Each structure stands twice: as structure tokens, then as C-alpha cells.
């Protein structure tokens, strides 16, 4: 193989694809990027961890075609370190090595057998639809932290996606909390339900969040793919049934509290300093004083009480929650104020942005 390409394009493609490659005890070639220069005017860079795969094409001048597997971390580090003034890069294979040549630098990297690199699957186009890439990423980003990290129940360690009322709905839960985000879309066909594994979500977000344009999405029983210009990414999907989560969402509330988001966030962070090993915090809502009091106590450290001014309707209530489960949701809330809905003891709390119906977050209480 002997090719020339633009350093900036090579660096960008390696930066995206290299994050997917990783260590694998039984299949070391998965730590590599596959550089495929078998087509006429482009270099195709492939990477996979068997759960998630990506393929990026960049323009290249092909003098001698070839395919080679190069350790991703070494190649990425070298290309990142090359002087930015070196606009052109030459890649040449030499037996079991890859030579990288610029006007100021050169390097030789040992390679692995390209024939050991697994094929990246192509998804059938029978179930095809188009969505804005950045919107899809925003939906994932708004809920994915609520997924279960355990693989015992694969459907709970996934993001559930479906269509409803001219929106795409993204949902995630680990049984202790649940996040739901609705993203308005132009009319698209109903694609059924999708369950994307939790561990694939960060890379999907990273690739799609900067594509503020329609991407092609293909879905079948086992995989989902995303295609845009010179980029193709495919993820495994979970073959399972997501629980009927709407059954656990209260239809009404007995107490509603409206507070400034930043005031609440500051109070939670302060309270966490004094929380116990279970991260337990106590909410005390008083109708008479119109205050939301947040209290924590740790026998080894001390205790803290923070009182917030709030607009309150309904009944007094005192109830405990896990600090982390509450604070996580603020990354999905853009509005300045939040409304908190309580539904009595032993019932879940719901947090919503004020004047934004696209997001809601449910948290189960802790027993004393």
C-alpha cells in the first residue's frame, strides 16, 4: 500500500474511529484500525469492538492499493503529534510495518494481519428513515445516564426509542429513576421500537452531535446503522421488550414545588458534603413558610440544612431521596426554574423544567 492524503482529514477520521477500538484479550486485532486503500480515490478507515463499528472515507491519492491493520492508539498518538504545518501525509506498507511520512516527521508502526479484522455488518435498507443527527444525539444525551449499568436485564441497560405524536421519545431507567425526553420531528414513518445498548451510547452521541443535518438510519432485528456523507456507523440493538414505564408515572401530584434550578443544584451539592454512605438527603416541604428544606446528616462528619424559597402548592411532605439520582438530571434541563412534583410517602418524585414539556425525570424515594 502506498497512498497520500491530507493530514487534517486523516487526523479527524482517526480521532473519531480510534475511540471505538479497544483492548480485547481473545481478538487483539480489535485494538487496530483497518486502513483500506483498495478503492480508486479514497482511504476507508474501519474500527469495531463487535458491539459498535464505524467506517469513515477520506479522499486519498492511491499509488498502490492495499489493506493494513494498525494499532489505533499508536497511530492516533503519532498523527496527533505531527506538526500541523505538515499538510500532507504519506502512508506506505513495508512487509509487517506501516511507514508514516511527512515533510518533518517519519514513523514506523508494527501492524497485525488484516485478514483477522472482522467484517463491519451492513444493515438492510428495508426499514429506513431520516432524522437530524444532532437532535437524535440530544435525545440520547438527555436520558442515557439513567440506564442500568448491569447487564442482567439487557432491556434496562439500553435506551428505549419510539415514535409518538410527531415526536421521537427517548427513555432510560435502572428501576430507581427514569428519564424521558421528547424530540419534535418532521413527519417520519413509525419505525417501531429500538433498544440501543447503554455502553454504545457515548460514542454514538460523540459522532452524531455535530451533524446538524438529516442522517439516514436503517434498522433491523439485530442492528441499527447511521449514514451521513462519508460516515457509516452500526450498533447492535437489544432484542427485548422495554417495561411499560408509563404505568409508574403518577397522573397527578399532592405537592408541587417551583424553585430556581441553580439554587436547588447548589443546595444539593452543599448537602452532599454531609450525606451518609447511602447518599441520602431529606426534603421537607412547608406550605406555611413556603420553603423547601434540604437536610443531610452524617454521624462521622456533621449535618447540614439548606432552606430555599419556593412557590409551593398542595400538602406538607417530608421524604428521603438518593442525592446522585436527583443531581444527574440537571444536565438535561436548560430552563432557569424546575418544578418538583411529590405524590406522598413511598411514591416517586417527578422533576420537570418549567415551561418545557419535552423532559421529565422520575426518582423513587429511599426508605428511612
C-alpha positions in Angstrom: 0.0 0.0 0.0 1.3 3.5 -0.9 -1.0 6.5 -0.6 -1.1 10.2 0.1 -3.8 12.2 2.0 -4.4 15.4 3.8 -3.2 15.3 7.4 -6.2 17.2 8.8 -8.7 14.8 7.3 -6.7 11.8 8.4 -6.4 13.1 11.9 -10.1 13.8 12.2 -11.1 10.3 10.9 -8.6 8.5 13.1 -9.8 10.6 16.1 -13.4 9.5 15.6 -12.8 5.9 14.7 -9.9 5.3 17.2 -12.2 5.8 20.2 -14.2 2.7 19.3 -11.2 0.4 19.1 -10.2 -1.2 22.4 -8.3 -4.0 24.1 -9.6 -7.5 23.5 -7.9 -10.5 25.1 -9.0 -13.1 22.6 -9.0 -10.9 19.5 -6.1 -8.4 19.7 -6.8 -7.1 16.2 -9.8 -5.2 17.6 -7.3 -2.7 19.1 -6.5 -1.8 15.5 -7.8 0.5 12.8 -8.2 -1.2 9.4 -6.9 1.1 6.7 -8.4 0.1 3.3 -6.9 1.7 0.2 -8.5 -0.8 -2.3 -10.8 1.8 -3.9 -9.6 4.3 -6.5 -9.7 7.7 -4.8 -10.3 7.2 -1.1 -8.9 5.7 2.1 -11.5 3.8 4.2 -10.8 3.7 7.9 -12.7 1.0 9.9 -12.9 0.3 13.6 -15.1 -2.1 15.7 -15.4 -3.6 19.1 -18.0 -6.1 17.9 -20.8 -4.2 19.5 -20.2 -1.0 17.6 -18.5 -0.4 14.3 -17.6 2.7 12.2 -16.3 3.3 8.7 -15.1 6.7 7.5 -13.9 7.5 4.0 -11.5 10.3 3.2 -10.0 11.5 -0.1 -6.6 10.0 -0.9 -4.2 9.6 -3.8 -3.7 5.9 -4.2 -0.5 4.9 -5.8 -0.5 1.2 -4.7 -3.7 -0.3 -3.2 -3.7 -2.4 -0.1 -5.3 -3.2 3.3 -3.5 -3.0 6.6 -4.4 -3.2 10.3 -2.6 -0.7 12.6 -2.8 -0.4 16.4 -5.2 2.5 16.9 -3.6 4.1 19.9 -0.2 4.3 18.4 -1.4 5.6 15.1 -3.7 8.1 16.7 -0.9 9.4 19.0 1.5 9.8 16.2 -0.8 11.6 13.8 -1.9 13.9 16.6 1.7 14.8 17.3 2.6 15.6 13.8 3.3 19.3 13.2 0.2 21.0 11.8 2.3 22.6 9.1 2.7 19.2 7.5 -0.4 19.3 5.5 0.3 16.1 3.5 0.9 12.6 4.9 2.2 9.5 3.0 1.3 6.0 4.2 3.4 3.1 2.9 3.2 -0.6 3.9 6.5 -2.4 4.2 6.1 -6.1 5.0 4.6 -6.1 8.5 5.1 -2.4 9.1 3.4 0.9 8.2 5.6 3.8 7.4 4.1 7.3 8.0 6.0 10.1 6.3 5.5 13.9 6.4 7.9 16.7 5.4 9.2 16.9 9.0 8.5 13.5 10.7 8.5 9.8 9.9 7.4 6.8 11.9 7.2 3.1 11.5 4.4 1.1 13.3 4.2 -2.7 13.5 0.9 -4.0 12.1 -1.3 -7.0 12.6 -2.8 -9.4 9.9 -5.6 -7.5 8.2 -7.4 -10.8 7.4 -8.1 -11.2 11.1 -10.1 -8.0 11.3 -13.9 -8.7 11.5 -16.3 -7.5 8.9 -18.4 -4.5 9.8 -22.1 -5.5 9.1 -24.3 -3.7 6.6 -27.9 -3.1 7.7 -30.7 -3.8 5.3 -32.5 -0.8 3.9 -35.9 -2.3 4.3 -36.7 -0.2 7.4 -35.2 3.2 6.5 -35.9 6.7 7.9 -34.2 10.1 8.1 -33.6 12.2 11.2 -31.5 15.2 12.3 -28.2 13.8 13.7 -27.9 16.5 16.4 -31.5 16.0 17.5 -31.0 12.3 17.8 -27.9 12.7 19.8 -29.6 15.3 22.1 -32.4 12.7 22.8 -29.8 10.1 23.8 -27.8 12.6 25.9 -30.8 13.6 27.8 -31.6 10.2 29.2 -28.7 7.7 28.9 -27.3 8.3 32.4 -30.4 6.7 33.8 -29.8 3.3 32.2 -28.8 0.4 34.3 -25.0 -0.4 34.2 -25.8 -4.1 34.9 -26.2 -6.5 32.0 -28.5 -8.8 34.0 -31.6 -7.2 32.3 -30.4 -6.1 28.8 -33.5 -4.0 28.2 -32.8 -1.9 31.3 -29.1 -1.4 30.2 -30.4 0.1 27.0 -32.0 3.3 25.6 -35.6 2.8 24.5 -36.6 4.8 21.4 -40.0 5.0 19.8 -42.3 7.4 17.8 -45.4 9.1 19.3 -47.4 12.3 18.4 -44.8 13.7 15.9 -42.0 13.2 18.4 -39.3 10.7 19.0 -39.3 9.6 22.6 -36.1 8.5 24.4 -36.4 6.6 27.7 -34.0 5.1 30.1 -34.4 3.6 33.6 -32.5 1.5 36.1 -35.6 0.8 38.2 -34.6 3.5 40.8 -35.1 6.5 38.4 -36.4 7.1 34.9 -35.7 9.8 32.3 -37.9 10.6 29.3 -37.1 13.1 26.5 -39.3 14.0 23.6 -37.7 15.5 20.5 -40.0 17.1 17.9 -39.5 15.8 14.4 -40.8 16.3 10.9 -43.2 13.6 9.8 -41.4 10.3 9.6 -42.6 6.7 9.4 -43.1 4.7 12.5 -40.0 2.6 12.9 -41.3 0.5 15.8 -39.1 0.4 18.9 -35.4 0.5 19.2 -33.2 -0.6 22.2 -29.6 0.6 21.9 -27.1 -0.8 24.4 -26.1 1.7 27.1 -22.4 1.1 26.5 -22.6 2.2 22.9 -24.4 5.5 23.6 -21.4 7.7 24.4 -19.7 7.1 21.1 -22.9 7.4 19.1 -23.5 10.8 20.8 -20.0 11.9 20.1 -20.3 11.1 16.4 -23.8 12.4 15.7 -24.0 15.5 17.9 -22.1 17.7 15.4 -24.2 16.7 12.4 -26.9 19.3 12.3 -28.4 17.7 9.2 -30.5 14.7 8.2 -28.8 11.3 8.5 -30.0 8.0 7.1 -31.0 5.4 9.7 -31.5 1.8 8.9 -32.9 -0.7 11.4 -33.3 -4.4 11.5 -33.8 -7.0 14.3 -30.1 -7.1 15.3 -28.6 -3.7 14.3 -29.1 0.0 13.7 -26.9 2.0 11.3 -26.3 5.7 10.8 -25.1 7.0 7.5 -24.0 10.6 6.6 -21.8 11.5 3.6 -18.6 9.6 4.1 -19.5 8.1 7.5 -21.2 4.8 8.3 -21.7 3.6 11.9 -23.5 0.5 13.1 -24.6 -0.6 16.5 -26.0 -3.8 17.9 -29.6 -3.5 19.2 -31.2 -5.4 22.0 -33.9 -7.9 21.1 -36.2 -7.4 24.1 -39.2 -5.7 25.5 -38.9 -2.5 27.5 -41.2 -2.3 30.5 -44.4 -0.4 30.3 -42.9 2.6 32.1 -46.0 4.9 31.8 -47.8 2.8 34.4 -45.5 4.0 37.2 -45.7 7.7 36.3 -48.2 9.5 38.6 -51.1 11.2 36.8 -51.3 13.9 39.4 -49.4 15.3 42.4 -50.2 16.2 46.0 -47.4 18.8 46.3 -45.8 20.9 43.7 -42.6 23.0 44.3 -41.1 25.5 41.9 -37.5 26.6 42.6 -34.6 28.2 40.7 -32.6 25.4 39.2 -29.2 26.8 40.2 -30.3 27.4 43.8 -31.5 23.8 44.0 -28.4 22.5 42.4 -26.2 24.5 44.8 -28.2 23.3 47.8 -27.9 19.7 46.7 -24.1 19.9 46.2 -23.7 21.5 49.7 -25.9 18.9 51.3 -23.9 16.1 49.6 -20.9 17.1 51.7 -22.7 15.8 54.8 -24.6 12.9 53.3 -24.1 9.4 54.6 -22.7 6.4 52.7 -26.1 5.8 51.1 -26.1 9.4 49.7 -29.4 10.0 51.5 -30.9 13.6 51.5 -34.1 14.7 53.2 -36.7 17.0 51.6 -39.0 18.9 53.9 -41.7 21.0 52.2 -43.6 23.5 54.3 -46.7 25.2 52.9 -46.9 27.8 55.8 -43.3 29.0 55.5 -43.2 28.5 51.7 -39.8 26.8 51.9 -38.1 23.7 50.6 -35.7 22.5 53.2 -32.9 20.1 52.2 -31.2 18.3 55.1 -28.4 15.7 55.4 -26.6 14.1 58.3 -23.5 12.0 58.7 -22.6 10.8 62.2 -18.9 10.9 61.3 -18.8 14.4 59.7 -21.8 16.5 60.8 -25.0 17.8 59.4 -26.4 20.5 57.0 -29.7 22.2 56.4 -30.3 24.5 53.5 -33.6 26.3 53.0 -34.8 27.5 49.6 -37.5 30.0 48.8 -40.1 28.3 46.7 -43.6 28.6 45.1 -45.5 25.7 46.8 -49.0 24.3 46.3 -50.5 21.3 48.0 -49.6 19.5 51.2 -46.6 19.4 53.5 -44.3 16.5 53.0 -41.0 15.1 54.3 -39.3 12.4 52.2 -35.8 11.0 51.5 -34.0 10.5 48.2 -30.6 9.5 46.8 -28.5 12.6 46.0 -26.9 11.2 42.9 -30.2 10.1 41.4 -31.5 13.7 41.7 -28.5 15.7 40.6 -27.9 13.7 37.4 -31.0 15.1 35.7 -29.8 18.7 35.7 -27.6 18.1 32.7 -30.8 17.6 30.7 -32.6 20.8 31.9 -32.0 24.1 30.2 -34.6 26.3 31.9 -33.9 28.5 34.8 -36.5 27.0 37.1 -37.7 23.5 37.8 -40.9 22.1 39.2 -40.8 19.2 41.6 -43.9 17.1 42.0 -44.4 14.9 45.1 -47.1 12.3 45.4 -47.0 11.3 49.1 -44.7 9.0 51.0 -43.3 5.9 49.3 -44.3 7.4 45.9 -41.9 8.7 43.2 -41.0 12.3 42.7 -41.1 13.9 39.3 -38.8 16.8 38.2 -39.6 18.9 35.1 -38.2 22.1 33.6 -40.6 24.9 33.9 -42.2 25.9 30.6 -40.7 22.8 28.9 -42.8 19.7 28.4 -40.2 17.7 26.5 -38.4 16.3 29.5 -39.5 14.6 32.8 -37.5 12.7 35.4 -38.8 10.3 37.9 -37.0 9.3 41.1 -38.0 6.6 43.6 -37.7 7.6 47.3 -35.4 5.9 49.9 -36.7 4.2 52.9 -35.6 5.7 56.2 
